[in-house]
Structure formats: structure tokens, C-alpha cells
Amino acid sequence: MNIHLSVGPLVALIAGILILLAPRLLNFIVAIYLIVIGVVGLFGVGAVHF
């Protein structure tokens, strides 16, 4: 049984849960999400499967 876990959807899931729990953190979470997705895109970390 192989499980392939991508970083992008995992970060999106965590960000969504945090926004639901604390809506005031929306700007902070969106900024972090965009930075993480940018870094993943630049360095190709998204190609790594766990």
C-alpha cells in the first residue's frame, strides 16, 4: 500500500482548519501559504512523495 502525500494540499488543509478555528488569522495564514507554495514551486519540493 503506497500513500503519496503532496505538500501543497496538506498545507491548504492545515490553513483551512486554522482559518475555521481563528478567522482573525486569515491574512497571516494566507501570507504563509503563499510563501510556502512559492518556495515549493521554486525548489521542486512538490515532486517529493512521502
GIZIKA-V234568 format. One record per helix or strand. SS is the DSSP state (H for helix, E for strand). FROM is the first residue (numbers start at 1). TO is the last residue. If there is no record, write none. Layout:
SS_FROM_TO, SS_FROM_TO
This chain:
H_7_21, H_23_43, H_45_47
